[in-house]
């Protein structure tokens, strides 16, 4: 995206990427409501992206008004007979006909409500499937596609096209085997690699598989603020040489936030940065959280493997795994914040989301699209929370009606709606303070 907008300022890119992200996610969500309502016989009066003054509108042959409004912070589908855009209560002057939200059977209303979050999940699933199809999966046997430049501390005799058979005497035919073998290797700058090169098996020297190479620098992190870049290699911390990423992580974790001096190798030049680690709540694979001191660098294997297109089963398994992991971590994160086990500083407002949108867009269109998948999953989950004015609150009311045979009273709806609105506003103000008040969150 940055290549398409070479003269766009950083602020402009952030705003543009944020607006585009919101419009895409809202369109997907509201289209789920619209299509389900249309399928179940409920007429839509208005389909709006954004709120406030209308910038563009047209009326289709079914009488639905399609419009884009000035404030792009959401959207809605207003169904026939609705009292408002949130579908909370029926218009007092409207007849509860079968094609209205108030007059439709409870199953039709429930499906219409649930389809908004469902479409968010489907969209995210398709994005994750596209990602693995675009990036491919590492070939078996593992073959090097490229090898980066590293400091002379690391011996480098590997070549593009080498098939890695073993590292440090441990058989490693797949990339998963390489990652597993790293845990059992001595933390030394260089190790023996047994490779197949031009049909012949030879042993060469190569870097520790997960060196102190920065593969990513997190936005709004101490490392980014200090000026570290992707492909920087950390060579020493407070004068102590480091050459394994896990070794560096242990030193940073033990600092408890104390400012440290990082020596960096960058394209043959040695630089020095003073960085104070920051406390971060990290999601774990099992859905739990771990609090650690971090500077915001991500590492991994130093080389790029050759890839091939995955089969259908692998693609679907990966997409489902990503969707499930993000959903599990998001729900777990909310629970841990409610119970006080992790900080509420993990809440992000539109300001924080906008900053992240800009960072993802700056890294390329592929990264940005994957961010849309993550955001769509989060929006789908948020809307399923059983809070009045959200889709989850509507579903609770519909479930009550299905069990009891009657709708909640108007008085009860008004009270519960006010409570729900207060909860949402409280979360929004807290998240906004996290992103805008200096010193509130470390």
C-alpha positions as CSV (number, residue, x, y, z in Angstrom):
1,X,0.0,0.0,0.0
2,X,2.8,2.4,0.7
3,X,4.2,1.8,-2.8
4,X,0.8,2.9,-4.1
5,X,1.0,6.1,-2.0
6,X,4.6,7.1,-2.0
7,X,3.9,10.7,-1.3
8,X,1.3,10.1,1.4
9,X,2.3,11.3,4.9
10,X,2.4,8.8,7.8
11,X,-0.7,10.4,9.3
12,X,-2.5,10.3,6.0
13,X,-1.7,6.6,5.6
14,X,-2.8,5.9,9.1
15,X,-6.2,7.6,8.6
16,X,-6.7,6.1,5.2
17,X,-5.9,2.6,6.3
18,X,-8.1,2.9,9.4
19,X,-11.1,4.2,7.4
20,X,-10.7,1.5,4.8
21,X,-10.4,-1.2,7.5
22,X,-13.6,0.1,9.2
23,X,-15.6,0.3,6.0
24,X,-14.6,-3.2,5.0
25,X,-15.3,-4.8,8.4
26,X,-18.6,-2.9,8.8
27,X,-19.7,-3.7,5.3
28,X,-19.1,-7.4,5.9
29,X,-20.9,-7.4,9.2
30,X,-23.9,-5.5,8.0
31,X,-24.1,-7.5,4.8
32,X,-24.5,-10.6,7.0
33,X,-27.5,-8.9,8.7
34,X,-29.0,-7.7,5.4
35,X,-28.7,-11.0,3.5
36,X,-30.0,-13.1,6.4
37,X,-32.9,-10.7,6.8
38,X,-33.7,-10.8,3.1
39,X,-33.5,-14.6,3.1
40,X,-35.8,-14.9,6.1
41,X,-38.4,-12.4,4.7
42,X,-37.5,-9.2,6.7
43,X,-37.3,-6.0,4.6
44,X,-34.4,-3.7,5.0
45,X,-35.2,0.0,4.8
46,X,-31.6,1.4,5.1
47,X,-28.2,-0.1,4.7
48,X,-25.7,2.5,5.9
49,X,-21.9,2.6,6.1
50,X,-21.1,5.4,8.6
51,X,-23.3,7.8,10.6
52,X,-24.3,11.4,10.3
53,X,-24.8,13.5,7.1
54,X,-25.3,11.3,4.0
55,X,-22.6,11.7,1.4
56,X,-24.1,9.3,-1.2
57,X,-27.3,7.2,-1.5
58,X,-29.4,5.3,-3.9
59,X,-32.6,3.3,-3.6
60,X,-32.7,-0.2,-5.1
61,X,-35.8,-1.9,-6.7
62,X,-36.7,-3.4,-3.3
63,X,-37.0,0.0,-1.7
64,X,-33.8,-0.3,0.4
65,X,-31.8,2.9,0.7
66,X,-28.0,2.2,0.3
67,X,-25.9,5.0,1.7
68,X,-22.5,6.2,2.8
69,X,-22.4,8.7,5.6
70,X,-19.8,11.2,6.8
71,X,-18.6,9.6,10.1
72,X,-17.1,6.2,9.2
73,X,-17.1,4.8,12.7
74,X,-19.6,2.0,12.1
75,X,-22.7,1.3,10.2
76,X,-26.1,-0.3,10.4
77,X,-29.0,-2.0,8.7
78,X,-32.4,-0.5,9.7
79,X,-35.1,-3.0,9.1
80,X,-38.8,-2.3,8.5
81,X,-40.6,-1.3,11.6
82,X,-37.4,-0.7,13.6
83,X,-37.6,2.2,16.1
84,X,-33.9,3.0,15.5
85,X,-30.7,1.8,13.8
86,X,-29.9,-0.5,16.7
87,X,-33.2,-2.4,16.2
88,X,-34.1,-1.8,19.9
89,X,-37.9,-1.8,19.9
90,X,-40.4,-1.2,17.2
91,X,-41.7,2.0,15.7
92,X,-44.8,2.9,17.7
93,X,-46.6,3.9,14.5
94,X,-45.6,0.9,12.4
95,X,-47.7,-2.2,11.8
96,X,-45.9,-5.4,13.0
97,X,-46.2,-7.1,9.6
98,X,-44.4,-10.4,8.7
99,X,-41.8,-8.5,6.7
100,X,-40.8,-6.3,9.6
101,X,-38.3,-7.0,12.4
102,X,-41.0,-6.8,15.0
103,X,-43.5,-9.0,13.2
104,X,-41.1,-11.7,12.0
105,X,-41.0,-15.0,13.9
106,X,-38.3,-15.3,16.5
107,X,-36.2,-17.8,14.4
108,X,-36.0,-15.2,11.5
109,X,-35.0,-12.4,13.9
110,X,-32.4,-14.6,15.6
111,X,-30.8,-15.7,12.3
112,X,-30.8,-12.1,11.0
113,X,-29.0,-10.9,14.2
114,X,-26.5,-13.8,14.4
115,X,-25.5,-13.5,10.7
116,X,-23.6,-10.2,11.3
117,X,-20.9,-11.8,13.5
118,X,-21.1,-15.0,11.5
119,X,-20.1,-13.1,8.3
120,X,-17.2,-11.5,10.2
121,X,-15.9,-15.0,11.1
122,X,-16.4,-16.2,7.5
123,X,-14.5,-13.2,6.1
124,X,-11.6,-13.8,8.6
125,X,-11.5,-17.5,7.7
126,X,-11.2,-16.6,4.0
127,X,-8.5,-14.1,4.7
128,X,-6.5,-16.6,6.6
129,X,-7.0,-19.2,3.9
130,X,-5.8,-16.6,1.3
131,X,-2.7,-15.9,3.5
132,X,-1.5,-19.5,3.6
133,X,-2.3,-19.9,-0.2
134,X,-0.3,-16.7,-1.0
135,X,2.7,-17.5,1.3
136,X,2.7,-21.2,0.7
137,X,4.2,-23.8,3.1
138,X,7.8,-24.9,3.5
139,X,8.8,-27.7,1.2
140,X,9.8,-31.1,2.5
141,X,12.8,-31.6,2.6
142,X,13.5,-28.1,3.9
143,X,15.3,-26.1,1.2
144,X,16.8,-22.6,1.6
145,X,15.3,-19.9,-0.5
146,X,17.5,-17.1,0.8
147,X,20.1,-16.5,3.5
148,X,20.4,-12.9,5.0
149,X,23.6,-11.1,5.9
150,X,24.6,-11.5,9.6
151,X,27.6,-10.2,11.6
152,X,30.9,-12.1,11.3
153,X,30.2,-13.6,14.7
154,X,28.1,-16.1,12.9
155,X,29.9,-18.5,10.5
156,X,28.0,-18.6,7.2
157,X,28.7,-21.4,4.7
158,X,25.1,-22.1,3.8
159,X,23.9,-21.4,0.2
160,X,20.6,-20.8,-1.5
161,X,19.2,-24.2,-2.6
162,X,20.8,-26.2,0.2
163,X,18.5,-28.9,1.6
164,X,18.9,-29.0,5.3
165,X,19.1,-32.6,6.6
166,X,20.4,-32.2,10.1
167,X,21.5,-29.4,12.5
168,X,24.0,-30.1,15.2
169,X,23.6,-33.8,14.6
170,X,19.8,-33.6,15.0
171,X,17.7,-34.8,12.0
172,X,15.7,-31.9,10.7
173,X,13.9,-32.7,7.4
174,X,11.0,-30.2,8.1
175,X,10.7,-26.7,9.4
176,X,8.9,-28.0,12.5
177,X,11.9,-30.3,13.1
178,X,14.3,-27.3,12.9
179,X,12.2,-25.3,15.4
180,X,12.1,-28.3,17.8
181,X,15.9,-29.0,17.4
182,X,16.7,-25.4,18.3
183,X,15.6,-26.1,21.9
184,X,18.2,-28.9,22.2
185,X,21.2,-27.0,20.7
186,X,23.9,-25.4,22.7
187,X,23.7,-21.6,22.5
188,X,26.8,-21.0,20.4
189,X,27.1,-18.5,17.5
190,X,27.5,-21.3,14.8
191,X,26.7,-25.0,14.5
192,X,27.2,-27.8,12.0
193,X,24.6,-28.2,9.2
194,X,24.4,-31.4,7.2
195,X,23.0,-30.4,3.8
196,X,22.4,-31.8,0.4
197,X,24.0,-29.6,-2.2
198,X,24.0,-30.5,-5.9
199,X,23.1,-34.1,-5.0
200,X,25.9,-34.5,-2.5
201,X,25.7,-34.6,1.3
202,X,28.2,-32.3,3.0
203,X,28.6,-30.7,6.4
204,X,29.0,-26.9,6.6
205,X,29.0,-24.3,9.3
206,X,26.0,-22.0,9.7
207,X,24.4,-19.6,12.2
208,X,22.5,-20.6,15.3
209,X,19.0,-21.3,13.8
210,X,17.3,-18.5,15.8
211,X,19.9,-15.7,16.1
212,X,19.3,-12.3,17.5
213,X,17.9,-11.1,14.1
214,X,14.9,-8.7,14.3
215,X,12.3,-10.1,11.9
216,X,9.7,-7.7,13.1
217,X,9.5,-4.5,15.3
218,X,6.2,-4.0,17.1
219,X,4.4,-0.7,16.8
220,X,4.3,1.5,19.9
221,X,7.2,-0.5,21.4
222,X,10.4,0.5,23.1
223,X,12.4,-0.9,20.2
224,X,10.4,1.1,17.7
225,X,10.7,4.3,19.7
226,X,14.5,3.8,20.1
227,X,14.9,3.4,16.3
228,X,15.5,-0.3,15.8
229,X,14.6,-1.7,12.3
230,X,13.7,-5.0,10.8
231,X,16.9,-7.0,9.9
232,X,18.9,-5.4,12.7
233,X,21.0,-7.9,14.6
234,X,21.6,-7.4,18.4
235,X,25.2,-8.3,19.1
236,X,25.5,-7.4,22.8
237,X,23.4,-6.2,25.8
238,X,25.2,-4.1,28.4
239,X,28.4,-5.4,27.0
240,X,27.5,-9.1,27.2
241,X,27.6,-10.8,23.7
242,X,24.4,-12.4,22.6
243,X,23.8,-14.6,19.6
244,X,20.5,-16.6,20.4
245,X,17.1,-14.9,20.4
246,X,16.0,-16.9,23.4
247,X,19.2,-15.8,25.2
248,X,18.3,-12.1,24.5
249,X,14.7,-12.7,25.7
250,X,16.0,-14.1,29.0
251,X,18.2,-11.1,29.6
252,X,15.4,-8.6,28.8
253,X,12.9,-10.5,31.0
254,X,15.3,-10.3,33.9
255,X,15.8,-6.6,33.6
256,X,12.4,-5.7,35.3
257,X,12.3,-2.5,33.2
258,X,15.8,-1.3,33.8
259,X,17.3,0.7,30.9
260,X,19.9,-1.3,29.0
261,X,22.5,-0.6,26.3
262,X,21.9,-2.6,23.1
263,X,24.7,-3.0,20.5
264,X,23.2,-3.4,17.0
265,X,24.7,-4.6,13.8
266,X,23.0,-2.9,10.8
267,X,24.3,-3.6,7.3
268,X,28.0,-3.6,8.4
269,X,27.6,-0.7,10.8
270,X,27.7,-1.0,14.6
271,X,25.2,1.2,16.5
272,X,24.2,1.6,20.1
273,X,20.7,2.2,21.6
274,X,19.6,2.6,25.2
275,X,16.2,0.8,25.7
276,X,14.0,0.3,28.7
277,X,11.9,-2.9,28.4
278,X,8.1,-2.6,29.0
279,X,5.8,-4.9,30.8
280,X,3.5,-6.7,28.4
281,X,0.7,-9.3,28.8
282,X,1.4,-12.1,26.3
283,X,-1.2,-14.5,25.1
284,X,-0.2,-18.2,25.2
285,X,-1.3,-21.0,22.9
286,X,-3.5,-22.5,25.6
287,X,-5.5,-19.2,26.0
288,X,-3.7,-18.2,29.2
289,X,-1.5,-15.1,29.6
290,X,2.0,-14.4,30.7
291,X,3.4,-11.1,31.9
292,X,6.9,-10.4,30.7
293,X,9.4,-7.5,30.1
294,X,9.8,-6.9,26.4
295,X,11.3,-4.4,24.0
296,X,9.1,-5.3,21.0
297,X,11.3,-7.4,18.8
298,X,10.2,-10.7,17.1
299,X,12.6,-13.3,16.0
300,X,12.6,-16.7,14.5
301,X,14.6,-18.8,11.9
302,X,17.1,-16.7,10.1
303,X,16.5,-18.1,6.7
304,X,13.6,-18.1,4.2
305,X,12.5,-21.6,3.2
306,X,11.4,-22.5,-0.3
307,X,7.6,-22.9,-0.3
308,X,4.9,-24.7,-2.3
309,X,1.2,-24.3,-2.5
310,X,-0.6,-26.2,0.2
311,X,-3.4,-28.7,-0.4
312,X,-7.0,-28.0,0.5
313,X,-6.9,-29.8,3.8
314,X,-3.8,-27.9,4.9
315,X,-5.3,-24.6,3.9
316,X,-8.6,-25.2,5.7
317,X,-6.8,-26.5,8.8
318,X,-4.5,-23.4,9.0
319,X,-7.4,-21.0,8.4
320,X,-9.5,-22.6,11.1
321,X,-6.5,-22.8,13.5
322,X,-5.9,-19.1,13.1
323,X,-9.5,-18.1,13.6
324,X,-9.9,-20.3,16.7
325,X,-6.6,-19.1,18.2
326,X,-7.5,-15.4,17.8
327,X,-11.0,-16.0,19.2
328,X,-9.7,-18.0,22.1
329,X,-7.1,-15.4,23.0
330,X,-9.5,-12.5,22.7
331,X,-12.1,-14.1,25.0
332,X,-9.4,-15.2,27.4
333,X,-8.0,-11.7,27.4
334,X,-11.4,-10.1,28.3
335,X,-11.9,-12.6,31.1
336,X,-8.4,-12.0,32.5
337,X,-9.0,-8.3,32.4
338,X,-12.3,-8.6,34.2
339,X,-10.7,-10.8,36.9
340,X,-7.8,-8.4,37.3
341,X,-5.2,-10.9,36.3
342,X,-3.9,-8.7,33.4
343,X,-4.0,-5.0,32.9
344,X,-6.9,-3.1,31.3
345,X,-4.2,-1.4,29.3
346,X,-4.7,-4.2,26.8
347,X,-7.9,-2.5,25.7
348,X,-7.5,-0.5,22.5
349,X,-9.7,2.3,21.3
350,X,-10.2,3.5,17.7
351,X,-7.1,5.6,18.2
352,X,-5.0,2.5,18.9
353,X,-6.6,0.5,16.1
354,X,-5.9,3.4,13.7
355,X,-2.2,3.4,14.7
356,X,-2.0,-0.4,14.2
357,X,-3.8,-0.1,10.8
358,X,-1.2,2.4,9.7
359,X,1.7,0.1,10.9
360,X,0.2,-2.9,9.1
361,X,-0.4,-0.9,5.9
362,X,3.2,0.3,5.9
363,X,4.4,-3.3,6.0
364,X,2.6,-4.1,2.8
365,X,-0.8,-5.1,1.4
366,X,-0.5,-8.7,2.4
367,X,0.1,-7.8,6.1
368,X,-2.7,-5.3,6.0
369,X,-5.2,-7.8,4.6
370,X,-4.2,-10.3,7.3
371,X,-4.8,-7.5,9.9
372,X,-8.3,-7.1,8.4
373,X,-8.9,-10.8,9.2
374,X,-7.8,-10.4,12.8
375,X,-9.9,-7.2,13.2
376,X,-12.9,-8.9,11.7
377,X,-12.6,-11.8,14.2
378,X,-12.4,-9.3,17.1
379,X,-15.5,-7.3,15.8
380,X,-17.5,-10.5,15.4
381,X,-16.6,-11.7,19.0
382,X,-17.3,-8.3,20.5
383,X,-20.8,-8.2,18.9
384,X,-21.6,-11.6,20.4
385,X,-21.1,-10.4,24.0
386,X,-24.5,-10.6,25.8
387,X,-24.7,-6.8,26.2
388,X,-27.9,-5.0,25.2
389,X,-27.4,-2.9,22.0
390,X,-24.9,-5.5,20.7
391,X,-26.0,-8.5,18.6
392,X,-25.3,-10.8,21.6
393,X,-27.8,-8.8,23.7
394,X,-30.5,-9.2,20.9
395,X,-29.8,-13.0,20.8
396,X,-30.4,-13.2,24.6
397,X,-33.7,-11.4,24.2
398,X,-34.7,-13.7,21.4
399,X,-33.7,-16.8,23.4
400,X,-35.9,-15.5,26.3
401,X,-38.8,-15.1,23.9
402,X,-38.3,-18.5,22.4
403,X,-38.3,-20.1,25.9
404,X,-41.0,-18.0,27.6
405,X,-43.3,-17.4,24.6
406,X,-43.3,-13.6,25.1
407,X,-41.0,-10.7,24.3
408,X,-39.3,-8.8,27.1
409,X,-41.4,-5.7,28.2
410,X,-40.6,-2.3,26.8
411,X,-39.7,-1.1,30.3
412,X,-37.2,-3.9,30.7
413,X,-35.7,-3.3,27.3
414,X,-35.2,0.4,28.1
415,X,-33.5,-0.3,31.4
416,X,-31.3,-3.1,30.0
417,X,-30.4,-0.9,26.9
418,X,-29.3,1.9,29.2
419,X,-27.1,-0.5,31.2
420,X,-25.6,-1.9,28.0
421,X,-24.9,1.5,26.6
422,X,-23.3,2.5,29.9
423,X,-21.0,-0.6,29.8
424,X,-20.0,0.1,26.2
425,X,-19.3,3.8,26.9
426,X,-17.2,2.9,29.9
427,X,-15.1,0.4,27.9
428,X,-14.7,3.0,25.2
429,X,-13.6,5.8,27.5
430,X,-11.2,3.4,29.3
431,X,-9.7,2.2,26.0
432,X,-9.4,5.8,24.8
433,X,-7.6,6.9,27.9
434,X,-5.2,3.9,27.5
435,X,-4.3,5.2,24.0
436,X,-4.2,9.0,24.7
437,X,-3.3,9.7,28.3
438,X,0.5,9.9,28.7
439,X,1.9,7.7,31.4
440,X,-1.4,5.9,32.1
441,X,-0.2,2.7,30.6
442,X,3.5,1.8,30.9
